[in-house]
Amino acid sequence: MILKVAIILVGAIIILIALVFLVGLLLPQNHTAKRTARFGRPAPEIWDAINDYPAQVKWRTGIREMKRLEDRDGHEIWKEVRGRGDSITYMVIEREPPRMLKSKIINNRQFGGTWTWVIAPDGEDPGGACTLTITEDGEIYNPIFRVVAKFIMGYTGVMTQYLTDLGRHLDAGAQFTD
């Protein structure tokens, strides 16, 4: 009896994993996601915070270490080590201070893509408040990760955490506008 129940459970788990895998195959590999938050701070303060990678360890949730690696083709390379020990390596591919920063994930077999940060003056506050929009043009290669990203974590979860952490760091609070 116990053996029969165990076989049924194992079979159900295998079917569930296969179903998740098949759903993942049907989802697109590429996606675009965007989050915008308003900060009561001028553009140079926001710019300095998002470009000071080593200092991000102090204010970003779950980041244990930021390592500067050797430049590639004149572009900075950074390795972000998370609390669990996993890491993401990315290349800064474009900078337009104090308005735009773009980085690209490199050397990752599970996912890739770019993040673009755009800082813009907030027309409602002539005192220097700005909005920061992060756009992710992502690629998820693993079908199971596609299901997790789409239905469990959401494509904007990491951006939301980043903007929330930045607002706390700037002592400005992130007021989401989308």
BAVEX-880673 format. One line per 4 residues: number of its first residue (from 1); for each residue x, y, z of N, C-alpha, C, O. Coordinates in nm, 3 decimals, m for minus. Each point is the difference from the previous one (the first is absolute). Example, Ala and Ser with C-alpha at 12.3 -4.5 7.8 and 13.67 -1.06 7.14 Angstrom:
REM BAVEX-880673
1) 1.319,m0.569,0.780,m0.089,0.119,0.000,0.090,0.120,0.000,0.104,m0.002,0.066 ~ m0.139,0.107,m0.138,0.082,0.119,0.006,m0.077,0.109,0.073,0.051,0.111,0.017
REM end
This chain:
REM BAVEX-880673
1) 0.082,m0.120,0.000,m0.082,0.120,0.000,0.086,0.125,0.000,m0.023,0.091,m0.080 ~ 0.124,m0.084,0.170,0.088,0.117,0.008,0.079,0.015,m0.130,0.020,0.111,m0.048 ~ 0.024,m0.224,m0.009,0.074,0.003,m0.125,m0.087,0.056,m0.112,0.047,0.078,m0.083 ~ m0.172,m0.117,0.080,m0.093,0.047,m0.103,m0.021,0.151,0.012,0.000,0.071,m0.100
5) m0.017,m0.021,0.223,m0.017,0.145,0.023,0.128,0.074,m0.042,m0.008,0.106,m0.062 ~ 0.125,m0.161,0.096,0.127,0.063,m0.035,0.016,0.009,m0.152,0.045,0.102,m0.053 ~ m0.083,m0.209,m0.016,0.009,0.000,m0.147,m0.094,0.104,m0.059,0.037,0.069,m0.095 ~ m0.156,m0.058,0.149,m0.096,0.099,m0.049,0.054,0.142,0.025,m0.011,0.086,m0.088
9) 0.067,m0.061,0.207,0.056,0.132,0.031,0.116,0.035,m0.092,0.007,0.111,m0.052 ~ 0.084,m0.204,0.032,0.114,0.024,m0.089,m0.050,0.026,m0.142,0.050,0.090,m0.068 ~ m0.147,m0.168,0.024,m0.058,0.021,m0.133,m0.065,0.137,m0.013,0.015,0.067,m0.102 ~ m0.087,m0.025,0.206,m0.065,0.131,m0.002,0.104,0.113,m0.006,m0.018,0.099,m0.070
13) 0.126,m0.115,0.145,0.107,0.100,m0.001,0.065,0.009,m0.139,0.026,0.109,m0.050 ~ m0.001,m0.223,m0.010,0.060,m0.002,m0.134,m0.094,0.066,m0.101,0.045,0.078,m0.084 ~ m0.173,m0.108,0.092,m0.098,0.063,m0.090,m0.005,0.150,0.022,m0.008,0.077,m0.097 ~ 0.011,m0.033,0.223,m0.002,0.143,0.031,0.122,0.072,m0.057,m0.012,0.106,m0.060
17) 0.130,m0.165,0.078,0.122,0.060,m0.054,m0.007,0.006,m0.153,0.038,0.100,m0.060 ~ m0.086,m0.207,m0.002,m0.013,m0.001,m0.146,m0.099,0.106,m0.047,0.024,0.066,m0.101 ~ m0.133,m0.050,0.174,m0.099,0.102,m0.035,0.058,0.140,0.011,m0.019,0.084,m0.088 ~ 0.092,m0.057,0.197,0.064,0.130,0.018,0.101,0.024,m0.113,0.007,0.110,m0.054
21) 0.069,m0.212,0.020,0.098,0.012,m0.109,m0.070,0.032,m0.132,0.046,0.086,m0.075 ~ m0.156,m0.155,0.047,m0.073,0.024,m0.125,m0.059,0.141,m0.004,0.004,0.066,m0.104 ~ m0.059,m0.021,0.216,m0.053,0.137,0.006,0.114,0.099,m0.026,m0.017,0.098,m0.072 ~ 0.134,m0.125,0.132,0.116,0.087,m0.020,0.045,0.005,m0.145,0.043,0.105,m0.048
25) m0.053,m0.217,m0.021,0.035,m0.001,m0.142,m0.095,0.088,m0.083,0.040,0.054,m0.103 ~ m0.163,m0.041,0.149,m0.098,0.081,m0.072,0.015,0.149,0.028,m0.047,0.084,m0.077 ~ 0.113,m0.051,0.188,0.022,0.141,0.033,0.116,0.057,m0.083,0.094,m0.073,m0.031 ~ m0.101,0.201,m0.005,0.111,0.057,m0.077,0.128,0.008,0.083,m0.004,0.021,0.121
29) 0.116,m0.039,m0.187,0.129,0.009,0.066,0.031,0.145,0.039,0.064,0.024,0.103 ~ m0.108,0.072,m0.183,0.031,0.141,0.024,m0.119,0.072,0.062,m0.116,m0.036,m0.024 ~ 0.145,0.136,0.104,m0.104,0.084,0.060,0.055,0.139,0.024,0.122,0.021,0.007 ~ m0.212,0.074,0.007,0.036,0.136,0.041,m0.086,0.035,0.119,m0.122,m0.019,m0.002
33) 0.186,0.071,0.105,m0.072,0.043,0.121,0.055,0.135,0.041,0.115,0.033,m0.028 ~ m0.199,0.045,0.095,0.038,0.137,0.035,m0.060,0.039,0.134,m0.115,m0.035,0.029 ~ 0.191,0.109,0.052,m0.050,0.060,0.124,0.051,0.142,0.009,0.115,0.028,m0.037 ~ m0.199,0.062,0.086,0.038,0.139,0.017,m0.035,0.042,0.142,m0.108,m0.032,0.052
37) 0.201,0.104,0.010,m0.024,0.054,0.134,0.049,0.145,0.003,0.095,0.038,m0.068 ~ m0.164,0.039,0.149,0.034,0.141,0.020,0.076,0.012,0.131,m0.035,m0.061,0.101 ~ 0.141,0.142,m0.105,0.083,0.025,0.118,0.011,0.151,0.019,0.015,0.074,m0.097 ~ m0.022,m0.029,0.219,0.015,0.141,0.030,0.146,0.040,0.006,0.043,0.067,0.094
41) 0.033,m0.107,m0.192,0.143,0.029,m0.006,0.038,0.042,m0.143,m0.063,m0.043,m0.096 ~ 0.166,0.128,0.084,0.044,0.040,m0.133,0.075,m0.112,m0.073,0.050,m0.094,0.062 ~ m0.045,0.106,m0.192,0.062,m0.103,m0.085,0.142,m0.037,0.042,0.031,m0.120,0.002 ~ 0.058,0.215,0.031,0.136,m0.042,0.037,0.007,m0.093,0.121,0.086,m0.088,0.005
45) m0.176,0.105,0.091,0.000,m0.089,0.118,m0.042,m0.141,m0.041,0.060,m0.099,0.044 ~ m0.161,0.090,m0.127,m0.046,m0.131,m0.046,0.109,m0.064,m0.085,0.031,m0.118,0.016 ~ 0.027,0.197,m0.106,0.107,m0.049,m0.088,0.116,m0.056,0.082,0.049,m0.109,m0.028 ~ m0.005,0.184,0.128,0.112,m0.046,0.083,m0.031,m0.132,0.070,0.086,m0.087,0.008
49) m0.207,0.072,0.041,m0.038,m0.122,0.071,m0.001,m0.122,m0.092,0.049,m0.106,0.038 ~ m0.104,0.121,m0.157,m0.011,m0.118,m0.088,0.133,m0.033,m0.067,0.015,m0.111,m0.052 ~ 0.081,0.204,0.052,0.130,m0.025,m0.061,0.108,m0.038,0.100,0.109,m0.041,m0.042 ~ m0.134,0.053,0.170,0.098,m0.037,0.101,m0.024,m0.146,0.039,m0.061,m0.029,0.104
53) 0.108,m0.062,m0.187,m0.027,m0.142,0.019,0.048,m0.055,0.134,m0.075,m0.071,0.066 ~ 0.199,0.101,m0.023,0.044,m0.055,0.129,m0.090,0.042,0.116,m0.022,m0.078,0.093 ~ m0.030,0.202,m0.095,m0.085,0.048,0.110,m0.137,m0.066,0.000,m0.070,0.004,0.102 ~ 0.029,m0.065,m0.212,m0.132,m0.063,m0.007,m0.014,m0.116,0.098,m0.111,m0.037,0.038
57) 0.223,m0.020,0.003,m0.003,m0.108,0.099,m0.066,0.050,0.129,m0.065,m0.078,0.070 ~ 0.081,0.206,m0.040,m0.054,0.056,0.123,m0.150,0.023,m0.006,m0.065,0.003,0.104 ~ 0.008,0.014,m0.222,m0.142,0.037,m0.005,m0.089,m0.094,m0.080,m0.123,0.007,0.012 ~ 0.179,m0.094,m0.093,m0.084,m0.090,m0.079,m0.027,m0.130,0.075,0.092,m0.064,0.051
61) m0.217,0.026,m0.045,m0.042,m0.123,0.067,0.060,m0.121,m0.071,m0.010,m0.014,m0.122 ~ 0.071,m0.073,0.201,0.048,m0.128,m0.052,0.133,0.004,m0.073,0.043,m0.103,m0.052 ~ 0.023,0.218,0.045,0.129,0.008,m0.068,0.111,m0.010,0.104,0.007,0.081,0.093 ~ 0.079,m0.179,m0.111,0.108,m0.024,0.096,0.130,0.067,m0.042,0.079,0.044,0.084
65) m0.057,m0.037,m0.216,0.128,0.052,m0.047,m0.014,0.048,m0.144,m0.076,m0.057,m0.079 ~ 0.151,0.162,0.045,0.011,0.046,m0.137,0.148,m0.002,m0.035,0.080,0.070,0.061 ~ m0.044,m0.151,m0.159,0.140,m0.014,m0.039,0.022,0.063,m0.137,m0.074,m0.026,m0.094 ~ 0.175,0.109,0.085,0.038,0.058,m0.129,0.092,m0.099,m0.068,0.103,m0.039,0.056
69) m0.139,m0.003,m0.177,0.083,m0.091,m0.077,0.072,0.080,m0.109,m0.022,0.120,m0.015 ~ 0.106,m0.187,m0.057,0.077,0.066,m0.106,m0.093,0.049,m0.111,m0.091,m0.071,m0.043 ~ 0.116,0.195,m0.003,m0.081,0.057,m0.108,0.008,m0.087,m0.125,0.098,m0.071,m0.024 ~ m0.205,0.077,m0.054,m0.005,m0.072,m0.126,m0.037,0.099,m0.110,m0.105,0.064,0.005
73) 0.193,m0.051,m0.103,m0.024,0.091,m0.113,m0.032,0.142,0.048,m0.084,0.068,m0.058 ~ 0.150,m0.024,0.165,m0.020,0.134,0.052,m0.124,0.018,0.087,m0.034,0.112,0.037 ~ m0.033,m0.222,m0.003,m0.121,0.006,0.083,0.027,m0.060,0.137,0.068,m0.102,0.012 ~ m0.122,0.168,0.092,0.012,m0.052,0.136,m0.076,m0.132,0.013,m0.107,m0.017,m0.058
77) 0.165,m0.074,0.133,m0.065,m0.128,0.031,m0.013,m0.009,0.153,0.097,0.021,0.073 ~ m0.217,m0.052,m0.027,m0.027,m0.014,0.143,m0.064,m0.136,0.027,m0.082,m0.049,m0.079 ~ 0.120,m0.010,0.190,m0.060,m0.126,0.045,m0.074,0.029,0.130,0.059,0.042,0.099 ~ m0.187,m0.066,m0.102,m0.088,0.023,0.115,m0.020,m0.136,0.069,m0.057,m0.092,m0.058
81) 0.104,0.082,0.181,m0.015,m0.124,0.076,m0.114,0.019,0.098,0.000,0.094,0.079 ~ m0.095,m0.184,m0.084,m0.118,0.010,0.086,0.022,m0.078,0.129,0.095,m0.077,0.014 ~ m0.186,0.099,0.079,0.009,m0.062,0.131,0.006,m0.151,m0.004,0.063,m0.061,0.086 ~ m0.129,m0.001,m0.183,m0.001,m0.147,m0.011,0.127,m0.053,m0.064,0.022,m0.121,m0.005
85) 0.064,0.213,m0.044,0.124,m0.042,m0.063,m0.006,m0.002,m0.151,0.105,m0.008,m0.065 ~ m0.225,0.015,0.006,m0.008,0.006,m0.145,0.042,0.139,m0.048,0.003,0.094,0.079 ~ 0.031,m0.082,m0.205,0.050,0.127,m0.049,m0.051,0.030,m0.141,m0.043,m0.089,m0.073 ~ 0.051,0.216,0.039,m0.033,0.047,m0.133,0.116,0.090,m0.044,0.042,0.088,0.075
89) 0.008,m0.112,m0.194,0.106,0.083,m0.055,m0.059,0.084,m0.111,m0.071,m0.050,m0.087 ~ 0.101,0.178,0.092,m0.054,0.088,m0.104,0.102,0.103,m0.044,0.096,0.031,0.070 ~ m0.120,0.021,m0.189,0.086,0.097,m0.064,m0.076,0.131,m0.015,m0.115,0.001,m0.044 ~ 0.178,0.110,0.081,m0.058,0.132,m0.023,0.025,0.031,m0.147,0.115,0.012,m0.043
93) m0.224,0.001,m0.035,0.019,0.019,m0.144,m0.026,0.143,m0.047,0.037,0.036,m0.111 ~ m0.101,0.044,0.197,m0.026,0.138,m0.041,m0.024,0.087,0.122,m0.067,m0.041,0.095 ~ 0.123,0.163,m0.098,m0.020,0.098,0.106,m0.019,0.137,m0.062,0.076,0.040,m0.089 ~ m0.178,0.032,0.136,m0.021,0.140,m0.037,m0.030,0.076,0.129,m0.116,0.027,0.031
97) 0.222,0.009,0.046,m0.023,0.066,0.130,m0.071,0.135,m0.016,0.025,0.070,m0.098 ~ m0.110,m0.034,0.187,m0.061,m0.078,0.108,m0.138,m0.052,m0.040,m0.092,0.002,0.081 ~ 0.077,m0.048,m0.205,m0.131,m0.032,m0.052,m0.026,m0.148,m0.026,m0.110,m0.048,0.029 ~ 0.208,m0.026,m0.081,m0.028,m0.136,m0.044,0.119,m0.093,0.024,0.116,0.037,m0.020
101) m0.148,m0.158,0.065,0.098,m0.106,0.022,m0.059,m0.128,m0.056,m0.118,m0.028,0.018 ~ 0.201,m0.049,m0.087,m0.048,m0.128,m0.056,0.105,m0.107,0.026,0.119,0.019,m0.026 ~ m0.165,m0.133,0.078,0.090,m0.113,0.024,m0.059,m0.126,m0.061,m0.121,m0.010,m0.023 ~ 0.210,m0.085,m0.003,m0.040,m0.125,m0.065,0.054,m0.117,0.081,0.117,m0.001,0.038
105) m0.202,m0.098,m0.012,0.044,m0.122,0.069,0.086,m0.081,m0.096,m0.034,m0.018,m0.117 ~ 0.146,m0.031,0.168,0.089,m0.082,m0.082,0.030,m0.130,0.074,m0.011,m0.007,0.123 ~ 0.049,m0.093,m0.198,0.044,m0.129,0.057,m0.104,m0.067,0.088,0.034,m0.050,0.107 ~ m0.158,0.049,m0.148,m0.103,m0.067,0.079,m0.077,m0.094,m0.093,m0.047,0.042,m0.106
109) 0.035,m0.166,0.144,m0.068,m0.100,m0.084,m0.150,m0.006,0.023,m0.072,m0.058,m0.081 ~ 0.023,0.118,0.191,m0.142,m0.008,0.032,m0.079,0.120,m0.054,m0.113,m0.015,m0.046 ~ 0.174,0.134,0.053,m0.071,0.120,m0.044,0.100,0.105,m0.044,0.119,m0.009,0.031 ~ m0.168,0.110,m0.102,0.086,0.108,m0.048,m0.085,0.122,m0.030,m0.118,0.005,0.035
113) 0.180,0.092,m0.099,m0.073,0.120,m0.038,0.065,0.125,0.055,0.114,m0.003,0.047 ~ m0.188,0.113,m0.055,0.052,0.129,0.043,m0.094,0.066,0.100,m0.120,m0.028,0.005 ~ 0.177,0.118,0.074,m0.074,0.093,0.086,0.040,0.139,m0.044,0.119,0.029,m0.014 ~ m0.217,0.056,m0.008,0.026,0.140,m0.034,m0.065,0.087,0.106,m0.121,m0.009,0.024
117) 0.201,0.094,0.040,m0.048,0.096,0.099,m0.009,0.136,m0.069,0.097,0.045,m0.060 ~ m0.212,0.021,0.068,m0.014,0.134,m0.056,m0.051,0.093,0.110,m0.106,m0.024,0.060 ~ 0.182,0.130,m0.034,m0.035,0.100,0.100,m0.057,0.121,m0.073,0.061,0.051,m0.095 ~ m0.178,m0.007,0.139,m0.065,0.115,m0.065,m0.053,0.095,0.105,m0.049,m0.044,0.104
121) 0.057,0.176,m0.130,m0.058,0.096,0.093,m0.150,m0.023,0.013,m0.067,m0.032,m0.098 ~ 0.016,0.049,0.219,m0.144,m0.013,0.023,m0.062,0.137,m0.023,0.023,0.093,0.077 ~ m0.102,m0.080,m0.182,m0.061,0.127,m0.036,m0.088,0.060,0.108,m0.024,0.120,0.001 ~ m0.024,m0.203,0.091,m0.087,0.048,0.108,0.078,0.066,0.113,m0.058,0.069,0.084
125) 0.191,m0.088,m0.081,0.080,0.054,0.109,0.123,0.073,m0.056,0.101,m0.064,m0.030 ~ m0.110,0.195,0.016,0.115,0.074,m0.054,0.118,0.004,0.096,0.106,0.051,m0.036 ~ m0.121,m0.104,0.157,0.106,0.001,0.100,0.105,m0.107,m0.020,0.091,m0.011,0.082 ~ m0.101,m0.067,m0.186,0.105,m0.097,m0.028,m0.039,m0.145,0.013,0.084,m0.087,m0.022
129) m0.208,0.057,0.058,m0.040,m0.140,0.008,0.008,m0.064,m0.139,m0.019,0.066,m0.102 ~ 0.047,m0.195,0.101,0.015,m0.072,m0.127,m0.074,m0.132,0.005,m0.035,m0.052,0.106 ~ 0.013,m0.002,m0.225,m0.047,m0.138,m0.010,0.114,m0.085,m0.052,0.087,0.047,m0.074 ~ m0.088,m0.172,0.114,0.095,m0.097,m0.051,m0.082,m0.115,m0.058,m0.080,m0.062,0.069
133) 0.103,0.036,m0.196,m0.067,m0.111,m0.067,0.104,m0.106,m0.032,0.104,0.028,m0.059 ~ m0.133,m0.150,0.100,0.085,m0.114,m0.034,m0.076,m0.085,m0.102,m0.114,m0.040,0.024 ~ 0.180,0.014,m0.137,m0.058,m0.086,m0.102,0.087,m0.124,m0.013,0.121,0.009,m0.022 ~ m0.185,m0.123,0.034,0.070,m0.128,m0.017,m0.042,m0.059,m0.133,m0.118,m0.027,m0.023
137) 0.215,0.006,m0.063,m0.021,m0.077,m0.123,0.066,m0.134,0.026,0.119,m0.018,m0.026 ~ m0.199,m0.076,0.076,0.055,m0.124,0.052,m0.018,m0.118,m0.093,m0.084,m0.001,m0.090 ~ 0.167,m0.099,0.116,m0.006,m0.128,m0.069,0.011,m0.109,0.106,0.091,0.002,0.083 ~ m0.183,m0.096,m0.086,0.004,m0.112,0.095,0.011,m0.127,m0.083,m0.093,m0.037,m0.071
141) 0.209,m0.029,0.081,0.029,m0.115,m0.085,m0.062,m0.129,0.050,m0.038,m0.085,m0.081 ~ 0.027,0.069,0.210,m0.053,m0.122,0.061,m0.154,0.008,0.007,m0.053,0.092,0.062 ~ m0.018,m0.186,m0.125,m0.147,0.005,0.000,m0.063,m0.001,0.140,m0.103,0.064,0.021 ~ 0.163,m0.136,0.073,m0.055,m0.003,0.136,0.016,0.137,0.065,m0.090,0.046,0.070
145) 0.205,0.019,m0.091,0.020,0.135,0.053,m0.099,0.099,m0.062,m0.041,0.095,0.066 ~ 0.003,m0.117,m0.193,m0.099,0.088,m0.064,m0.133,m0.006,0.075,m0.064,0.103,0.021 ~ 0.024,m0.222,0.020,m0.125,m0.016,0.075,0.012,0.070,0.135,m0.092,0.071,0.042 ~ 0.204,m0.091,0.026,0.021,0.063,0.130,m0.004,0.152,m0.014,m0.065,0.068,0.079
149) 0.135,m0.015,m0.179,0.005,0.146,m0.019,m0.137,0.057,m0.036,m0.038,0.105,0.051 ~ m0.033,m0.173,m0.135,m0.129,0.051,m0.048,m0.110,m0.011,0.106,m0.075,0.095,0.021 ~ 0.066,m0.209,0.045,m0.115,m0.026,0.086,0.027,0.006,0.151,m0.094,0.011,0.079 ~ 0.220,m0.017,m0.038,0.028,m0.002,0.143,0.071,0.129,0.044,m0.051,0.072,0.086
153) 0.166,m0.041,m0.144,0.077,0.118,0.041,m0.050,0.127,m0.068,0.000,0.107,0.060 ~ m0.042,m0.119,m0.183,m0.034,0.118,m0.079,0.125,0.060,m0.060,0.108,m0.009,0.058 ~ m0.122,0.071,m0.173,0.116,0.058,m0.068,0.052,0.126,0.070,0.115,0.038,m0.021 ~ m0.198,0.026,0.103,0.042,0.127,0.060,0.043,m0.012,0.146,0.032,0.102,0.063
157) m0.029,m0.220,m0.008,0.031,m0.017,0.142,0.136,0.055,0.040,0.011,0.068,0.102 ~ 0.092,m0.097,m0.179,0.135,0.045,0.034,0.009,0.152,m0.015,0.064,0.067,0.081 ~ m0.128,m0.013,m0.185,0.002,0.146,m0.020,m0.071,0.071,0.115,0.046,0.103,0.047 ~ m0.158,m0.158,m0.003,m0.074,0.059,0.111,0.086,0.003,0.126,0.003,0.101,0.071
161) 0.067,m0.211,m0.043,0.087,m0.004,0.117,0.113,0.100,m0.013,0.033,0.070,0.096 ~ 0.027,m0.062,m0.215,0.110,0.094,m0.023,m0.046,0.144,0.026,0.067,0.075,0.071 ~ m0.180,m0.036,m0.129,m0.051,0.136,0.016,m0.039,0.029,0.146,0.023,0.110,0.049 ~ m0.080,m0.207,0.018,m0.034,0.015,0.142,0.126,0.020,0.083,0.005,0.089,0.086
165) 0.096,m0.171,m0.112,0.128,0.011,0.072,0.065,0.136,m0.029,0.053,0.063,0.091 ~ m0.057,m0.019,m0.215,0.058,0.129,m0.037,m0.070,0.114,0.072,0.065,0.092,0.049 ~ m0.197,m0.098,m0.042,m0.075,0.103,0.072,0.037,0.005,0.146,0.013,0.109,0.057 ~ 0.006,m0.224,0.005,0.041,m0.005,0.140,0.141,0.057,0.015,0.029,0.075,0.094
169) 0.060,m0.111,m0.187,0.138,0.048,0.004,0.006,0.153,m0.014,0.078,0.065,0.070 ~ m0.158,m0.010,m0.158,0.001,0.144,m0.024,m0.084,0.074,0.104,m0.008,0.123,m0.002 ~ m0.053,m0.198,0.091,m0.090,0.057,0.099,m0.108,0.084,m0.069,m0.037,0.109,0.045 ~ m0.012,m0.166,m0.156,m0.097,0.074,m0.082,m0.127,m0.080,m0.024,m0.101,0.056,m0.044
173) 0.103,m0.184,0.071,m0.117,m0.084,m0.027,m0.028,m0.008,m0.148,0.002,0.101,m0.070 ~ m0.027,m0.219,0.023,m0.033,m0.020,m0.141,m0.151,0.009,m0.015,m0.073,m0.083,0.055 ~ 0.025,0.181,m0.129,m0.143,0.013,m0.029,m0.022,m0.057,m0.140,0.033,0.064,m0.100 ~ m0.088,m0.184,0.094,m0.016,m0.066,m0.130,m0.110,0.071,m0.080,m0.107,0.032,0.051
177) 0.138,m0.009,m0.178,m0.094,0.070,m0.086,m0.064,m0.093,m0.103,m0.081,0.045,m0.081 ~ 0.117,m0.171,0.084,m0.062,m0.097,m0.092,m0.048,m0.122,0.076,m0.055,m0.092,m0.060
REM end
